[in-house]
Each structure stands twice: as structure tokens, then as C-alpha cells.
Amino acid sequence: MDDLWEKGEVFRLLKGSPGTQYQEATDTERKIIRDWIRLLLQKTAARIDFVKSDGTVRQMLCTLDHDQIPVSTAKTIKSPAPTTIAETLAPANPRKPPSDETLRVYDLDKREWRSFRFDRLQNITVDVNFAAK
């Protein structure tokens, strides 16, 4: 399943076609992008478009804002409570070590924790509201 996306990436690279902003970035720029996305999601919800491992495109309304995440979701996480920021942002799957290439977020539509890969990110949409609360 993952082969379809991987093959497409190989063809893109062989043709010399440009990739996404993240794919074309330097390591320093990639860290800045990852940090910016994490900070954004800690403050608000965003619609993320990304390519799933099976090659299909998925839209996900997600957040890392504690005010928007139900307290009850802590019971659904089977691994021990994270002790570092890297563990907090890593996928909840205990078989996979934490990675800088993925981000674990709360999917507001499915009401579950999900992850996406930064190199498969296509679009981020955020509604900005300037009205006073």
C-alpha cells in the first residue's frame, strides 16, 4: 500500500520535479516548519491535508490545544503518560520510537489521536478570528 506513494516519490525525484516546501527544505528549515506547526496547533485547530500511507489524500481537523481535547481521551492512550515534549508529540504506538518526522495530534472529527508525516503534508488551513472573546 505504501509502495504507491513511495514509487511516486521516486519518479518525482528522478524527473527532478519539485517537492513540497517541507521536502525541499534544509534540515534547519524543516525543524522551523515542524516547530511552527506544533505551536500553531497548540493554540488552535487547523485543517491538515496530507497523503496517507496508502497513497490517498486525507483532510483532518486537528489540534494540540488542551482546551479543545476532551479529558477523557487520556484513558484511551495505552502507553504511560509522556514525560518529555518529544514523547508527547510522538505517535502513541509503543512499537514505533518517537520521530521528528511525524506529529501526533487530536482529530476533532474522529475524536481520536492520529498522526501524520510532515513530508506528506500538502496544506494547512486555519480560520483566523479577530473578534474579542
C-alpha positions as a printed Julia matrix, in Angstrom:
133×3 Matrix{Float64}:
   0.0    0.0     0.0
   2.76   2.41    0.95
   4.51   1.44   -2.28
   2.25   3.61   -4.43
   3.27   6.84   -2.7
   6.91   5.74   -2.49
   7.0    4.93   -6.22
   5.53   8.34   -6.99
   8.22   9.97   -4.89
  10.97   8.04   -6.7
   9.59   9.15  -10.08
   9.34  12.76   -8.82
  12.97  12.7    -7.71
  14.21  11.02  -10.91
  12.42  13.63  -13.03
  13.84  16.42  -10.9
  10.33  17.69  -10.14
  10.0   19.95   -7.12
   8.5   18.52   -3.94
   6.6   20.17   -1.15
   8.09  23.08    0.75
   8.99  20.67    3.56
  10.61  18.14    1.21
  12.73  20.82   -0.44
  13.78  22.46    2.85
  17.14  22.15    4.61
  17.3   20.33    7.95
  17.23  23.68    9.79
  14.21  24.86    7.78
  12.44  21.54    8.41
  12.88  21.99   12.16
  11.44  25.53   11.91
   8.43  24.22    9.95
   7.83  21.39   12.46
   8.08  23.77   15.42
   5.77  26.31   13.76
   3.1   23.66   13.07
   3.32  22.35   16.65
   2.97  25.87   18.1
   0.07  26.67   15.78
  -1.8   23.51   16.77
  -1.18  24.17   20.47
  -3.13  27.43   20.07
  -5.92  26.49   17.64
  -7.42  23.85   15.39
  -6.32  23.52   11.78
  -7.42  21.53    8.76
  -4.46  19.44    7.62
  -4.34  17.84    4.16
  -1.8   15.03    3.86
  -1.09  11.85    1.93
  -1.88   8.7     3.91
   0.38   5.66    3.8
  -1.95   4.03    1.24
  -1.47   6.99   -1.12
  -4.89   8.6    -0.61
  -5.25  12.23    0.44
  -6.92  12.86    3.79
  -8.24  16.04    5.39
  -8.17  16.14    9.16
  -9.36  18.87   11.53
  -6.89  18.54   14.37
  -5.36  20.33   17.33
  -2.94  20.13   20.23
  -4.87  22.78   22.18
  -5.65  21.25   25.59
  -8.86  23.34   25.82
 -10.26  21.52   22.74
  -9.17  17.99   23.69
 -11.55  16.07   25.97
 -10.02  14.99   29.26
 -11.45  11.51   28.74
  -9.02  10.86   25.86
  -6.25  10.3    28.38
  -7.93   6.99   29.23
  -7.7    5.79   25.63
  -3.93   6.12   25.48
  -2.49   2.74   26.43
   1.13   3.82   26.84
   2.42   5.51   30.02
   2.0    9.26   30.35
   4.64  11.16   28.36
   7.42  12.73   30.38
   9.09  14.84   27.69
   7.8   17.05   24.89
   9.24  14.58   22.34
   7.17  11.77   23.88
   4.06  13.99   23.94
   4.35  14.73   20.22
   5.31  11.19   19.19
   2.81   8.62   17.92
   1.04   6.66   20.65
   2.08   3.33   19.11
   4.61   1.81   21.55
   6.21  -0.25   18.76
   7.39   2.88   16.97
  10.05   5.1    18.54
   9.35   8.87   18.67
  10.23  10.6    15.42
  10.73  14.18   14.33
   9.11  13.24   11.02
   5.64  12.56   12.46
   3.27  14.54   14.64
   0.63  13.05   16.92
  -2.48  15.26   17.01
  -6.06  15.03   18.24
  -8.52  14.55   15.35
 -11.57  16.66   16.26
 -13.86  14.89   13.77
 -12.99  11.3    14.74
 -12.36  12.24   18.38
  -9.19  10.14   18.45
  -5.44  10.62   18.39
  -3.9   10.36   14.91
  -0.51  11.01   13.35
   0.71  12.43   10.07
   4.11  12.67    8.44
   5.48  16.16    7.79
   6.94  15.1     4.42
   3.43  14.08    3.26
   1.79  17.33    4.35
   0.1   19.17    1.5
  -1.88  22.01    3.03
  -2.73  23.67    6.36
  -5.87  25.8     6.68
  -6.63  27.88    9.77
  -9.61  30.12   10.42
  -8.42  33.37   11.98
 -10.96  35.22   14.1
 -10.08  38.71   15.29
 -13.21  39.17   17.4
 -12.71  39.65   21.13
 -13.63  36.72   23.33
